[in-house]
Amino acid sequence: MGTLITPYLTLAAILFCIGLYGALTKKNGVIVLLSIELMLNAVNLNLIAFSKLGDHPALTGQIFSLFNITIAAAEAAVGIAILITIYRNKGTVEVTDLDSMKR
């Protein structure tokens, strides 16, 4: 007996759209990183919802979701470290002010 995954997919689509909006329109680098994390969590929700689909649910979606969480944690750590370095050098984390590689 299959499960009804439409509400999960709808929630994931809404979360992804909110994250995409934030990543494309916000100027603060921290908000952009948070928006990317939101999009990755929407992907995790899709992976887990699709793994429960069908008569014989598998653990592959949960395993891929764990890999995705690991990548998201590494991305957050590296992104925050880069933003801290940029703030120390330039005094701002606004992505519109970061147009050159020079100091």
C-alpha positions as MATLAB code, in Angstrom:
seq = 'MGTLITPYLTLAAILFCIGLYGALTKKNGVIVLLSIELMLNAVNLNLIAFSKLGDHPALTGQIFSLFNITIAAAEAAVGIAILITIYRNKGTVEVTDLDSMKR';
ca = [
       0.000    0.000    0.000;
       1.529    3.289   -1.103;
       1.649    6.413    0.953;
       0.272    9.791   -0.012;
       3.274   12.055   -0.576;
       1.606   15.052   -2.203;
       1.556   17.173    0.993;
       5.262   16.497    1.551;
       6.146   17.414   -2.003;
       4.046   20.578   -1.767;
       5.775   21.597    1.459;
       9.179   20.865   -0.075;
       8.328   22.955   -3.148;
       7.239   25.863   -0.960;
      10.411   25.630    1.147;
      12.570   25.447   -1.974;
      10.866   28.482   -3.513;
      11.315   30.497   -0.312;
      14.991   29.521   -0.226;
      15.465   30.348   -3.897;
      13.823   33.739   -3.412;
      16.090   34.489   -0.470;
      19.228   33.353   -2.270;
      18.492   35.458   -5.355;
      17.161   38.654   -3.790;
      18.881   39.189   -0.447;
      22.111   41.152   -0.146;
      23.344   39.850    3.202;
      25.708   36.892    2.845;
      24.435   35.186    6.003;
      20.843   35.297    4.718;
      22.008   33.853    1.395;
      23.679   30.955    3.235;
      20.530   30.364    5.292;
      18.469   30.349    2.100;
      20.750   27.736    0.580;
      20.346   25.630    3.728;
      16.576   25.948    3.370;
      16.769   24.681   -0.207;
      18.921   21.730    0.893;
      16.358   20.866    3.579;
      13.622   20.905    0.934;
      15.688   18.416   -1.062;
      16.026   16.250    2.061;
      12.265   16.279    2.489;
      11.828   15.156   -1.132;
      14.394   12.375   -0.738;
      12.705   10.984    2.343;
       9.202   11.327    0.868;
      10.181    9.468   -2.291;
      11.917    6.731   -0.319;
       8.610    5.973    1.439;
       6.789    5.720   -1.897;
       5.635    2.319   -3.062;
       4.766   -1.019   -1.515;
       8.293   -1.752   -0.314;
       9.872    1.384    1.138;
      13.655    1.497    1.008;
      16.294    3.306    3.031;
      18.024    4.856    0.034;
      16.304    8.229    0.486;
      17.338    8.400    4.124;
      20.924    7.498    3.236;
      21.113   10.157    0.523;
      19.533   12.596    2.970;
      22.302   11.903    5.507;
      24.903   12.600    2.823;
      23.068   15.810    1.962;
      23.026   16.876    5.627;
      26.777   16.234    5.820;
      27.390   18.347    2.724;
      25.135   21.090    4.116;
      27.083   21.165    7.380;
      30.381   21.429    5.529;
      28.960   24.147    3.272;
      27.755   26.122    6.275;
      31.107   25.845    8.062;
      33.123   26.895    5.013;
      30.627   29.624    4.075;
      30.629   31.156    7.538;
      34.441   31.018    7.657;
      34.626   32.815    4.314;
      32.090   35.414    5.447;
      34.030   36.061    8.670;
      37.226   36.561    6.667;
      35.467   38.909    4.245;
      33.998   40.870    7.150;
      37.423   41.239    8.756;
      38.985   42.467    5.510;
      36.189   44.599    4.047;
      33.950   45.388    7.006;
      30.789   44.148    5.283;
      29.060   40.915    4.271;
      26.844   42.504    1.633;
      27.229   40.425   -1.519;
      26.817   43.477   -3.758;
      29.941   45.037   -2.227;
      32.075   41.989   -3.008;
      32.779   42.664   -6.648;
      36.539   42.234   -6.725;
      39.161   39.829   -5.500;
      41.439   42.669   -4.389;
      41.682   43.981   -0.859;
];
